Amino acid sequence: MPWETVVGLEVHAQLLTRSKIFCGCSTAFGAPPNTHVCPTCLGLPGALPVLNGEAVAMAVRAAVALGCEIVGVSRFARKNYFYPDLPKGYQISQFDEPFSRRGSLELVGDDGARRAIGITRVHMEEDAGKNVHSDGASSIVDLNRAGVPLIEIVGEPDLRSGAEAGLYLRTLRDVLVFLGVNDGNLEEGSFRCDANVSIRRVGAAKLGTRVELKNINSFKFVERAIDGEVERQRELLESGGVVVQETRGWDEARGATFSMRGKEAAHDYRYFPDPDLPPLVLDDSFVAKIRADVPELPRAKRERYVRELGLSTYAAGVVTQHPRVAALFEEAALLHGDGVRVANFVQSEVLRDVVTHGLSADLPIDAERLAALLRLVDAGTISGKQAKEVYGAMRGTSRTPEDIVLDLGMKQVTDASAIEEVCARIVAAHPKQADQVRGGKTAIMGFFVGQVMKETKGSASPTIVNEVLRRLILG
């Protein structure tokens, strides 16, 4: 019988607070090692944790958006283990009493099929530091990241392939970014995941022995690592071997996973309630306020653009790839009135100049001037080709499209007699191509249009050019 892949993902997402979860140290990325530290995040005796209220609000915001049930009273626990990047000798987390549970994330495939993936819980915890291995002979420990606030999103084992796991991660990342609680930066480690992978015979109810894959820093590598581990387990079981529970890494160069250590079970961490932190109490009014402030999420936004603005599914996906881009498109579509026209111009021209930095983005043009530029095309003042030239002169400046059109001496030629003179000359110069159009090869008409636009430097009205050419060639 064939094998079935079973995958559950544990996603760690850094919350976008300015200070750490239990102290006032900065969470800014890229500072010199061990400069954003204090007695609390260094684990010095006598230093006590104080919970960051903004981290709580962001965590609840994420859990609500994922459809989780919010628990009124939850507790922090100590997860005990020794590692150089964990100065206290334990990590403050939530284990058996998290603040939320039982949510789901809906995946939409390329074919439009929908499937809900269960979420066991979303809980809060602090990040550990970072071991930096320089030359292979020495290492340093940077504790700037120790105490940075995280949410862990624990997924049910509902995923059935590496590709589906990649779709889950992309979908979840989009949700967290549009919520404003995470910047989705895999390179800096602010969005990362561990994958629990097992296989079982199709139709079997019992899960196979799971292997945890860690330290995978891209969606592409997650997909490859899962598929590679599935193949390893299949070959092992079919040759009479046994899969052991362990933690493995992914070697991209070899295209294979490798053993790192034996996998710990929950009892190995000796969880117990943190005596320095009181229970976390979330009252109904606090949760209701956060629930009311949850913005429109990416999937709903894309579906609305298709339904109300007439965008294709692909175009809706492109203009919602970042919150700032979506905001630019939506405002410009409202000002201009034709969402499809705006989306087409954003895709073809604007997006290549957009530079994103987490939740912020450098946009080359604002919505008001983008809409004004497209209105000049609608009015016949400039052609679509000229609009691209005007945009090129506008981007990165505060100049209006009207000013640039005036400065460049642009104005679309709509005088039919002037256009007819040019068209007649072009047709007379290319009799062979004209005969081909008359013989039924209408695609060659584009050649004539291109020649006219070239001679008029793009200023001739394309509509009038087409009308005149058809009359001159076809009669």
C-alpha positions in Angstrom: 0.0 0.0 0.0 1.2 3.6 -0.7 2.4 5.9 2.1 0.7 9.0 3.4 2.8 12.0 4.5 1.8 13.6 7.9 3.2 17.0 8.8 2.6 19.4 11.6 4.3 22.8 11.8 5.4 24.8 14.9 5.9 28.4 13.8 7.7 30.9 15.9 6.9 34.5 15.1 8.5 37.5 16.7 6.1 40.1 17.9 6.8 43.7 16.7 7.1 45.3 20.0 9.9 47.8 20.7 10.9 46.2 23.9 11.4 42.6 25.1 8.6 40.5 26.7 9.8 40.7 30.3 12.1 43.7 30.4 12.6 47.1 28.7 15.5 46.2 26.5 15.2 47.0 22.8 14.2 44.3 20.2 15.9 46.2 17.3 17.8 43.8 15.0 21.4 44.3 14.0 22.9 45.9 17.1 26.5 44.9 18.2 26.4 41.6 20.2 25.3 41.8 23.8 24.3 45.5 23.8 20.5 45.1 24.2 20.7 43.3 27.5 20.0 43.8 31.2 20.0 41.8 34.4 16.5 40.3 33.6 17.4 38.9 30.1 20.8 38.0 31.3 19.3 35.8 34.0 21.1 37.5 36.9 20.0 36.6 40.4 17.3 38.8 41.9 16.1 40.2 38.5 12.3 39.8 38.1 10.3 39.6 34.9 7.5 42.1 34.1 5.1 41.2 31.3 5.0 43.5 28.3 1.3 44.5 27.8 1.8 45.3 24.1 3.1 41.8 23.5 0.0 40.4 25.1 -2.3 42.6 22.8 -0.4 41.5 19.7 -0.5 37.8 20.7 -4.3 37.9 21.3 -4.7 39.8 18.0 -3.0 36.9 16.1 -4.9 34.2 18.0 -8.3 35.9 17.3 -7.5 36.3 13.6 -6.7 32.5 13.5 -10.1 31.7 15.0 -8.8 30.5 18.4 -10.7 30.4 21.6 -9.2 32.8 24.1 -8.7 31.4 27.5 -9.6 33.8 30.3 -6.9 32.7 32.7 -3.5 31.2 31.5 -0.1 30.7 33.1 3.5 31.0 32.2 5.8 28.0 32.8 9.5 27.4 33.0 10.9 25.1 30.3 14.1 23.8 31.8 17.1 22.9 29.6 20.8 23.8 29.4 22.2 25.6 26.3 24.8 28.4 26.1 22.3 30.8 24.6 19.8 30.4 27.5 21.4 32.3 30.4 18.7 31.5 33.0 18.8 27.7 32.3 15.1 27.8 31.4 12.8 29.5 28.9 9.6 31.2 30.0 6.8 29.8 27.9 3.3 28.5 28.1 2.7 24.7 27.9 -0.4 23.1 29.4 -2.2 26.4 30.2 -1.8 28.6 27.0 -3.9 31.8 26.5 -5.6 30.4 23.3 -6.5 27.0 21.7 -8.4 25.4 18.9 -8.1 27.6 15.8 -7.6 27.0 12.1 -6.1 28.4 9.0 -7.8 28.0 5.6 -5.6 27.2 2.7 -6.7 28.0 -0.9 -5.0 26.0 -3.6 -4.2 27.1 -7.2 -7.3 25.2 -8.3 -9.5 27.1 -5.8 -9.9 24.2 -3.5 -10.1 25.1 0.2 -8.9 23.1 3.2 -8.9 24.1 6.9 -5.7 23.2 8.8 -6.2 22.9 12.5 -4.2 25.0 15.0 -3.8 23.4 18.5 -2.9 26.6 20.2 -1.1 29.9 20.0 1.0 30.7 23.1 3.5 33.3 24.2 7.1 32.7 25.1 10.5 34.4 25.1 13.2 33.8 22.5 16.7 32.5 23.4 20.0 34.1 22.4 22.1 33.2 19.4 25.2 31.1 19.1 27.6 32.6 16.5 30.2 30.2 15.1 32.9 32.2 13.4 35.8 30.1 12.2 34.9 26.6 13.3 37.3 26.8 16.3 35.5 29.3 18.4 32.0 30.6 19.1 30.4 33.5 20.8 27.0 33.9 22.4 24.9 37.0 21.5 22.1 37.5 24.0 20.5 40.5 22.2 17.7 38.2 21.1 17.2 36.6 24.6 13.8 37.7 25.9 12.4 38.9 22.5 8.7 38.2 22.5 7.4 35.3 20.4 4.2 33.6 19.7 4.4 29.9 18.9 1.6 28.7 16.6 1.3 25.0 17.0 -0.4 23.3 14.0 -2.2 20.0 14.0 -0.7 17.2 11.9 -3.1 18.0 9.0 -0.6 18.8 6.2 0.1 16.1 3.6 3.1 17.3 1.6 6.0 19.7 1.5 4.1 21.8 -1.0 1.1 22.1 1.3 3.4 23.0 4.2 4.9 25.8 2.1 1.4 27.1 1.2 0.5 27.0 5.0 3.6 29.0 5.9 3.0 31.6 3.2 -0.6 32.0 4.1 0.2 32.3 7.8 2.9 34.8 7.2 0.6 37.0 5.1 -2.0 36.9 8.0 0.6 38.0 10.6 2.1 40.7 8.4 -1.3 42.2 7.5 -2.2 42.1 11.2 0.9 44.2 11.9 2.2 41.8 14.6 5.2 40.3 12.6 7.4 41.4 9.8 7.6 38.0 8.1 11.4 38.2 7.8 12.8 34.7 7.4 16.4 35.9 6.9 16.5 37.7 10.2 14.8 34.8 12.0 11.7 36.7 13.0 9.5 34.1 11.3 10.7 30.5 11.5 9.4 27.1 11.8 10.0 23.5 12.9 8.4 20.7 11.0 7.2 17.4 12.6 7.3 14.8 9.8 6.1 11.2 9.8 4.6 8.7 7.3 2.0 6.0 7.6 0.3 3.5 5.3 -2.7 5.1 3.5 -5.9 4.3 5.5 -4.0 3.7 8.8 -5.3 5.6 11.8 -2.2 5.5 14.0 0.5 8.1 13.3 4.0 7.0 12.5 7.1 8.0 14.6 7.7 11.7 14.0 11.0 13.4 13.3 11.4 17.1 14.0 13.2 19.2 11.3 14.8 22.4 12.7 16.6 25.5 11.6 15.1 25.8 8.1 15.1 29.4 6.9 13.1 29.5 3.7 9.8 28.3 2.3 11.6 26.5 -0.5 13.9 24.7 1.9 11.0 23.7 4.2 9.3 22.0 1.2 12.5 20.3 0.1 13.4 19.2 3.6 10.0 17.7 4.2 10.0 15.8 0.9 13.5 14.7 1.5 12.7 13.4 5.0 9.6 11.6 3.8 11.7 9.8 1.2 14.3 8.9 3.8 11.6 7.4 6.1 10.0 5.5 3.2 13.2 3.9 2.2 14.1 3.1 5.8 10.7 1.4 6.5 10.6 -0.5 3.2 14.0 -1.9 3.9 12.9 -3.2 7.3 14.4 -0.4 9.4 12.7 1.6 12.1 12.2 5.4 12.3 13.5 6.8 15.6 12.2 10.0 17.2 14.9 12.6 16.8 15.7 16.1 15.7 17.2 16.5 12.2 18.6 19.4 10.2 18.5 20.0 6.4 21.6 20.0 4.3 20.7 21.8 1.1 23.9 21.0 -0.7 23.4 17.2 -0.2 19.6 17.4 -0.6 19.1 15.3 2.6 18.4 15.6 6.3 20.9 14.8 8.9 20.7 13.8 12.6 21.3 16.5 15.2 20.2 14.9 18.5 17.6 12.7 20.2 14.2 14.4 20.4 13.2 15.5 23.9 9.7 14.8 25.2 7.7 17.2 27.3 8.7 15.5 30.6 12.3 16.0 29.7 11.9 19.8 30.1 10.4 19.5 33.6 7.8 22.2 33.0 6.4 23.9 36.1 4.6 27.3 36.7 6.9 30.3 36.9 6.7 31.5 40.5 7.8 35.0 39.5 4.8 35.6 37.1 1.1 35.7 38.2 -1.6 34.1 36.0 -2.4 36.1 32.9 -6.1 37.2 33.0 -7.7 38.3 29.8 -11.2 39.8 30.5 -14.0 39.8 27.9 -13.8 43.6 27.2 -10.1 43.5 26.4 -10.6 40.6 24.0 -13.7 42.2 22.4 -11.8 45.4 21.7 -8.9 43.5 20.0 -11.4 41.5 18.0 -13.1 44.6 16.8 -9.8 46.1 15.6 -8.7 43.1 13.5 -8.3 44.4 9.9 -9.4 42.8 6.7 -7.1 39.8 6.2 -5.3 39.0 2.9 -7.6 36.2 1.7 -10.8 38.3 2.3 -9.2 41.3 0.6 -8.3 39.3 -2.5 -11.7 37.8 -2.7 -13.3 41.3 -2.4 -11.0 42.7 -5.2 -12.1 39.9 -7.5 -15.8 40.2 -6.6 -16.2 44.0 -6.4 -13.4 45.4 -8.5 -13.2 42.8 -11.2 -9.6 41.8 -10.8 -8.3 38.4 -11.8 -7.3 36.0 -9.0 -3.7 36.4 -10.1 -3.8 40.3 -10.1 -5.6 40.3 -6.7 -2.8 38.2 -5.3 -0.1 40.4 -6.7 -1.4 43.7 -5.4 -1.9 42.2 -1.9 1.6 40.8 -1.5 2.4 43.6 1.0 0.1 45.8 3.2 1.5 49.0 1.9 1.1 47.9 -1.8 -2.5 46.9 -1.1 -3.2 50.2 0.5 -1.7 52.1 -2.4 -3.7 50.1 -4.9 -7.0 50.4 -3.0 -6.7 54.1 -2.5 -5.8 54.7 -6.2 -8.6 52.4 -7.4 -11.1 54.4 -5.3 -9.8 57.7 -6.7 -9.7 56.6 -10.3 -12.7 54.3 -10.4 -11.3 51.4 -12.4 -9.6 48.9 -10.2 -8.5 46.7 -13.2 -6.7 49.6 -14.9 -5.0 50.6 -11.7 -4.0 47.0 -10.9 -2.5 46.5 -14.4 -0.4 49.7 -14.1 0.7 48.7 -10.5 1.8 45.3 -11.7 3.6 46.4 -14.9 5.3 49.6 -13.7 5.0 50.4 -10.0 5.9 47.1 -8.3 9.4 46.8 -9.8 10.3 50.1 -8.0 8.8 49.1 -4.6 11.4 48.3 -1.9 10.0 46.7 1.3 11.5 46.6 4.8 9.4 44.4 7.0 6.0 46.2 7.4 7.3 49.4 5.8 7.8 50.0 2.1 9.4 52.7 -0.1 6.7 53.5 -2.7 7.8 55.3 -5.9 4.4 57.2 -6.2 1.4 58.0 -4.1 -2.2 57.0 -4.8 -3.4 60.5 -5.7 -0.8 61.1 -8.4 -1.1 57.5 -9.8 -4.9 58.0 -10.2 -4.2 61.4 -11.8 -1.8 59.9 -14.3 -4.3 57.2 -15.4 -7.0 59.9 -15.8 -4.8 61.7 -18.3 -4.8 58.4 -20.4 -8.6 58.1 -20.0 -9.0 61.7 -21.3 -6.8 61.0 -24.3 -4.3 63.7 -23.2 -1.5 61.1 -23.3 -1.2 57.6 -24.6 -0.6 54.4 -22.5 3.0 54.4 -23.7 3.5 58.0 -22.8 2.0 57.3 -19.3 5.0 54.9 -18.7 7.4 57.7 -19.6 5.6 60.2 -17.4 5.6 57.7 -14.5 9.4 57.3 -15.0 9.8 61.0 -14.5 7.5 61.1 -11.6 8.8 58.2 -9.4 10.6 59.3 -6.4 9.6 62.9 -6.8 6.6 65.1 -5.7 5.9 66.3 -9.3 2.4 66.0 -10.7 1.8 64.1 -14.0 0.2 67.3 -15.4 3.4 69.3 -14.8 5.6 66.6 -16.4 3.3 66.3 -19.5 3.6 70.1 -19.9 7.4 70.1 -19.4 7.9 67.3 -21.9 5.6 68.8 -24.5 3.4 65.7 -24.4 0.0 65.7 -25.8 -1.7 62.8 -27.6 -2.4 63.6 -31.2 -6.1 63.1 -31.8 -6.3 65.0 -35.1 -7.5 62.3 -37.6 -6.2 64.1 -40.6 -2.7 64.4 -39.2 -2.7 60.8 -38.2 -4.0 59.7 -41.6 -1.1 61.4 -43.3 1.4 59.3 -41.3 -0.6 56.1 -41.7 -0.8 56.6 -45.5 2.9 57.0 -45.7 3.6 53.9 -43.6 1.2 51.8 -45.7 2.6 52.9 -49.0 6.1 52.0 -47.8 5.2 48.5 -46.9 2.9 47.1 -49.7 3.9 43.4 -49.0 2.7 43.6 -45.4 -0.5 45.4 -46.5 -1.3 42.6 -48.9 -0.8 40.1 -46.1 -3.3 41.9 -43.9 -5.8 41.9 -46.8 -5.1 38.1 -47.2 -6.3 37.5 -43.7 -3.1 37.8 -41.6 -4.7 40.4 -39.3 -1.9 40.0 -36.7 0.4 42.0 -39.0 -1.8 45.0 -38.3 0.2 45.3 -35.1 3.3 46.0 -37.3 1.7 49.0 -38.9 0.5 50.3 -35.5 4.0 50.0 -34.1 5.5 51.9 -37.1 3.0 54.7 -36.7 3.6 55.0 -33.0 7.3 55.0 -33.5 7.1 57.8 -36.1 4.8 59.9 -33.8 6.9 59.1 -30.8 3.9 57.5 -29.1 1.8 60.6 -29.3 -0.8 59.4 -31.7 -4.1 58.1 -30.3 -3.9 54.3 -30.6 -7.7 54.1 -31.2 -7.6 56.5 -34.1 -4.4 54.9 -35.5 -6.2 51.5 -35.6 -9.3 53.0 -37.2 -7.3 54.8 -39.9 -5.1 51.8 -40.8 -8.1 49.5 -41.1 -9.8 52.0 -43.5 -6.6 52.5 -45.6 -5.7 48.8 -45.9 -9.0 47.0 -45.8 -11.2 49.7 -47.2 
